C-alpha cells in the first residue's frame, strides 16, 4: 500500500527555507503520513486530500491527557488548538476562510483543501479526526514543530 508524502523546503540562495509544502491524505481511518515535522517561523502550505469515502476532519492540538472521554477530548482539542492566535488561511473545496482561532477543517470525500500558516509554537502536537468513530478507529497522528 503506497502513500503520497511531499515535503519540500524551498531555498533561496542557500539561505533559510522559504516555505514548507506538505501533503497529507485522509482515508478510513488514518492520516498518511501520520507524522509531520515543521520548522517554526517558516511558512507552511499544508494540502489535505480526502481520498476516503466519507467526510473527515483535521484538528491539531496539545497532546491530550490519558483516559479522556471523546466529549472531553473534543473540548480539549478546541481549547488547546494549535491554531489559537495563529493567522490561518483555508482554501479549497469551495471554501475560503481566513482568521485566527480556527480549530477544525472538515473535508468532504474526494475534496482537497490547503491550509496556509506560519508555525509560531514549537513542540509536539496531536492531529485528530473527531467525527464519530474516526478517532477511536485510529485516525490520529503527530505534528512536531522544531
ZAMARGU-4260 file (C-alpha; in steps of 0.2 Angstrom, whole numbers, plus 5000, padded with zeros to 4 digits):
<rodrens>
0) 5000/5000/5000 | 5008/5016/4995 | 5005/5034/5000 | 5009/5051/4995 | 5021/5061/5005
5) 5028/5078/4999 | 5039/5088/5009 | 5049/5102/5001 | 5059/5116/5008 | 5062/5129/4995
10) 5078/5138/4997 | 5084/5155/4991 | 5102/5156/4988 | 5107/5143/5001 | 5098/5154/5015
15) 5084/5149/5026 | 5069/5139/5019 | 5056/5150/5010 | 5041/5138/5013 | 5037/5121/5018
20) 5025/5111/5007 | 5017/5095/5014 | 5003/5084/5008 | 4993/5073/5019 | 4980/5060/5013
25) 4964/5057/5024 | 4957/5039/5022 | 4947/5027/5033 | 4954/5029/5046 | 4971/5037/5045
30) 4982/5051/5040 | 4995/5047/5028 | 5008/5051/5033 | 5003/5051/5051 | 5018/5061/5057
35) 5024/5078/5050 | 5039/5089/5056 | 5038/5108/5053 | 5051/5122/5056 | 5045/5136/5067
40) 5044/5153/5058 | 5044/5145/5041 | 5028/5147/5031 | 5018/5131/5028 | 5007/5126/5014
45) 4998/5110/5020 | 4987/5101/5007 | 4974/5089/5014 | 4967/5077/5002 | 4952/5066/5007
50) 4955/5050/4997 | 4942/5041/5008 | 4924/5038/5005 | 4917/5048/5020 | 4920/5066/5026
55) 4935/5068/5038 | 4941/5082/5049 | 4958/5089/5053 | 4962/5096/5070 | 4979/5100/5078
60) 4980/5102/5097 | 4991/5099/5113 | 4993/5081/5117 | 4978/5075/5127 | 4978/5068/5144
65) 4976/5049/5146 | 4959/5042/5148 | 4949/5057/5142 | 4931/5053/5135 | 4928/5058/5117
70) 4917/5073/5124 | 4932/5079/5135 | 4944/5076/5120 | 4933/5087/5109 | 4933/5101/5121
75) 4951/5099/5124 | 4955/5100/5106 | 4945/5116/5104 | 4953/5124/5119 | 4971/5118/5116
80) 4970/5120/5097 | 4987/5124/5089 | 4979/5137/5078 | 4973/5148/5093 | 4981/5165/5089
85) 4989/5160/5073 | 4984/5168/5057 | 4977/5154/5046 | 4970/5153/5028 | 4960/5138/5022
90) 4956/5137/5004 | 4948/5124/4993 | 4933/5113/4991 | 4923/5128/4988 | 4928/5137/5004
95) 4940/5151/5009 | 4942/5155/5027 | 4955/5167/5034 | 4957/5171/5053 | 4963/5166/5070
100) 4957/5153/5081 | 4952/5141/5068 | 4951/5124/5076 | 4945/5111/5064 | 4943/5109/5045
105) 4931/5096/5038 | 4935/5089/5021 | 4921/5080/5011 | 4926/5064/5001 | 4936/5067/4985
110) 4939/5085/4990 | 4956/5094/4995 | 4960/5110/5005 | 4975/5119/5008 | 4979/5127/5025
115) 4992/5141/5025 | 5000/5147/5041 | 5017/5150/5049 | 5021/5139/5064 | 5024/5150/5080
120) 5024/5137/5093 | 5037/5123/5095 | 5033/5107/5102 | 5024/5090/5099 | 5005/5091/5095
125) 4992/5078/5091 | 4982/5078/5074 | 4965/5070/5075 | 4949/5067/5066 | 4935/5068/5079
130) 4920/5064/5068 | 4910/5049/5077 | 4921/5034/5077 | 4935/5040/5067 | 4947/5044/5081
135) 4943/5028/5090 | 4947/5019/5074 | 4965/5026/5075 | 4963/5042/5064 | 4976/5052/5073
140) 4994/5057/5071 | 5008/5069/5076 | 5014/5086/5071 | 5031/5091/5078 | 5037/5109/5076
145) 5055/5112/5079
</rodrens>
